Amino acid sequence: MIAEIVSVGTELLMGQVVNTDAQFIAQRLAPLGFQVFYHTTVGDNVKRLTAVVHQAVERSDVVVFTGGLGPTDDDLTKETVAAALGLTVELIPEEAERLQKHFESRGYPFTPNNLKQASFPKSAIILPNAFGTAPGCIMTAENKTAILLPGPPRELFPMFQNHVMPYLEQLSGNKLYSRELRIFGKGESTVTYELRDIIEHQTNPTVAPYVKTGEVSLRVTALCQNEQEGEKIARPMIGEIVSRLGDIVYSTVGESLPETCARMLTDDRQSLAVAESCTGGMVASELVAIPGCSNFLLEACVSYSDASKVSRLGVKQETLDQFGAVSEQCAREMAECMRQSSGADYALATTGYAGPEGGTEENPVGTVYIALARQGETLVKCIQLFGERARIREIATLHAFDMLRRKLCLD
């Protein structure tokens, strides 16, 4: 079946917003057997949108539309697609009631234009939106299927995964089983080179690499009849990948590095404290975003100035005078002092030059020291990172978690 993705929104057309929706959808259509032949982006203009809709419906079996489902006058997608399919949009009382209750429960005024989001063709399948006010829908007419989804990724992604995927699996006669392998320690080019024979000769399952900041993901996907069969098909490839890449594969179930560390700390009933300088709270922020972090995270401190490192953490002034704040010795004392004062089993510390200013000949911008202390032992590593300030801080945060993960695996 031929599939097409139509992204609606002037902000996309003008490059003001990155179109992550189309990428997300295409990655999930192709493995189900849909041939994605066209990606189209069109602005919020009824004449041009009408032309695009008619063209898409004529040449494709399944068309996924994103955006243009809101309550404003320039939200035109639903009405335009319905007209192209010969369908009439009308107010659905149940949806109107649900929408009004949504506004009332949050204390927002409910204005009449919001009823636009409660209007659909009677035959449409309405897709609930757990994170917004605009439901999606599926319209069908004369062997054509139009899937309409809200534009914001935080609304679209779960709607597609929870409601559209089961529909498409039934439509295509295929079911997908996917596992995401997360890798930290090698770049995409190295990973794909080491797996080049697997990637070149893949059939079922398939493996697709994706680059994320500082790490690589491999999605192993099997076409199957049910989850049990999918797991059986995917298992040998997952095992081969892990065997080749070794311990740089930190998760085979899509966990992030912070989530992996949180799970290991929780399972082992170990506690953690964090002392941050150059990462400025990013390590703690990643942990606090995880539900249940109070089970293992005792304390976190952003100690940026030298004076704070002395007064708050207990770093020796002599250490700073002799070696500086960006040094192995300072990182070591930051971690050890934080562990002692908090009573945690482990303490992580970061200090470095995130740039663009700062740095020395010995420790240029991008130099970061990470220390991990536990009773009777403190590990320190120095990494040299490149790029802008935000990227250096983000990658340093990942290195801190990877250091903790590796130590937890050994202990």
C-alpha positions, 0 to 999 in steps of 0.5 A: 500500500502506498502511504503519504505524509502531509504536514500542515503548518506555515511554521513548518513551511518557513523552517521555524519548527523542525518537522519531527512528526514526519520522521517519527511516522515514516519510521513506523510506516515502512516496517509495516509494509507501507511504501512511503512515496511522498512527504509534503509540507503545506502552509495554512492556506485553504486553496493550497491545502485543498490542492495538496489534499486532493493530490494526496488522496488520489495517488496514495492509499493511506495519507497521514496528516499532521497539524491544523486540528486546532480551534482557530480559523487557520486550522483547516485540515479536518474540513478540507480532508473530509470534503475531499473524501465526500464526507460532512463534518458535524458536531459530535455531542459526546466530544463536545461534552468531553471537551467542555469538561476538560476546560472546566476542570482546569478553570479555563473559559470555554469559548464557542470556537473550541467546538470545532475540535469536537466536530467530525464526520459521523463515520470517523474513528475518533482518536483520544488526545491524552495530552491536548484538546484536539482529538485525531481521527481516521476517515475512510472512503472508497478504499482511501484512508486518511489519518489526521493527527495533532501537530505537537509531538508530545500529543502526536507520538502517544496518539500514534503509538497507542491508537494508530499503530494497532489500526495500521497493523490490522490494515496491513495484516502485519504486526511489529515487535521492536526493541531499542538498544541504547549505546554509549561510548562509540559513534554511529560510524563506528557502530554501523561499521562493526555491524555492517554485515548485519545491516547490509543483509538484514531481512526480518528482523531489520536494524536501524541506527539512530543518532541521539546527542552523545549516543546511538540507538539501534531499533531492531524490528520484527514483522510477526503475528504476535509478540511472542513470535516477534521476540523469538525472531528478534532475539538472535539479532539482539544477542549478536549485536550485544556480543559484538559491541560489548558493554557499550550497549547499556540497555536492550529495552530502550532505557536512557542512561539515567533510567538505567542507573536509577533502576540499578540503584533501586534494585541494589538498594543503594543511594546517591548524592551529586555535586555538580559544577560545570554540568550545573544541575543537569545530572540531578535534573535527569534523576529527578525526572524519573518517578521514584527518584526519592528511593535513591537520590539523597542530595544534589548540590550545584557548587559553581564558585571556588568559595562554594566548593570550600564552604558548601562541599568542604574542598580544601583551599590548598587543593584549589590554590595548587591544582585549580577547580578544574582538576582531578584533585578537586573532582575527587574531593568534591565527590568524597566530601559529598558522600561523607556529608550526605551519607550516600553509598555513592557520590558523583561530581563534575567540574570542567570548562564548558566554554566558550571562555576559560580553559588553560593550556593544560586543561582547554575548554571542553576538559571535564573531570568526573569523580565517583566516590564510594566507601574506600574508593574514588574513581576519577576520569578526565574527558575532552569534549568539543562543541558549544557550551550546551553540548559539552554539558550534556555529553559530560552528564552522559559520561557521569551516568555511564561512569556510575553505570559501569561501577554499579555493574561491577559492585 
